[in-house]
Amino acid sequence: MKQEQRKKLPNKKIISSAKFEAKEQFTKSALENLKTEKERIVNYLKESGELDY
């Protein structure tokens, strides 16, 4: 009988670390997008006179 060659899978810690980094990058990107959107809305409201500060 031939023994099947198994593919070596990455260590679980490496996979978890990569997933964490991906989530962190997504969170940072989402936060930056929210900040940009907030600034755009605030500027729009200032220009229209709805917001004074």
GIKA-V230891 format. One record per backbone hydrogen bond with DSSP energy under -0.5 kcal/mol. NH is the residue of the N-H (numbers start at 1). CO is the residue of the C=O. Records with the same first field share a line. If there is no record, write none. Layout:
# GIKA-V230891
NH=CO, CO
This chain:
# GIKA-V230891
9=7
15=11
16=12
17=13
18=14
19=15
20=16
21=17
22=18
23=19
24=20
25=21
26=22
27=23
28=24
29=25
30=26
31=27
32=28
33=29
34=30
35=31
36=32
37=33
38=34
39=35
40=36
41=37
42=38
43=39
44=40
45=41
46=42
47=43
48=44
49=45, 46
50=45
51=45
53=51
